């Protein structure tokens, strides 16, 4: 049966499914922002070397996790 242009349950996914697919995208965007910030931390030497290494390791681990959890 045609829905006459109105979305129905069969035409579009439920709202919580859209959120489930939106969260990984937001995580990937946040990871890119953290990587840019880590690069800035290495250029600007306000942090100690240990803190910069730790932050960079966390960013790399987050990027690997994003890569592993891609759809």
N, C-alpha and C positions, 0 to 999 in steps of 0.2 A: 504494500500500500504506500502511496506517495504521501509525503508529509507536507506538501504544498509550501515548501521553502522554510518551514519551521524546524529547528533542530530537535531531534528526538534522541532517545537512548541509543538507538542504532546508528545515528548519524555522527555523534560526537562522544568522546570518552567522558567518564565521570570526572568531577573536579579533583578528587584526591589522586586520580591517576595522573592528571596533568601536573600536580605538585610533585609526585614521585619522580617524574621525568625532568622537572625543573630544578630540583635540588642538586643533582650532579653537575648540571650546567653552571649553576651559581658557584659551586665548589671549584670548578675549573677556572672560572673567572677570578675568584679570590686567590687561587694558586698562582695565576699569572701576575696578579697584583703583588703578592708576596715575593715572587721572584724578582720583580722590578725593584721592590724595596730592599731585597737582599743585595742586588747589584749596587744600589745606592749606598748601602751600608759598607760595602767593600771600597767604594770610591771615597766616601766621606769617612774618615777614621775616628769617629766619635766613640765607637764601641771597641772593646778589646778584641784581640784576635780570636780568643776562645769563644766569645759570645758570637762573633761573626761566623765562625765555623759551625757552631751549634745551630744558629738560625738557618744557615745554608743547608745543613744536613736535614733539618726539619722540612724545609721547602722542597728539597730533593725527594724526601720520603713521601711527602704529600703529592708531588707530581707523579711519582711511581704508583701510588695508590689510585690516583685518578686514572692513570693509564690502565691499571689492572681492572678497574671497575667500569671501564667504558662499555657501552652496550654493543 
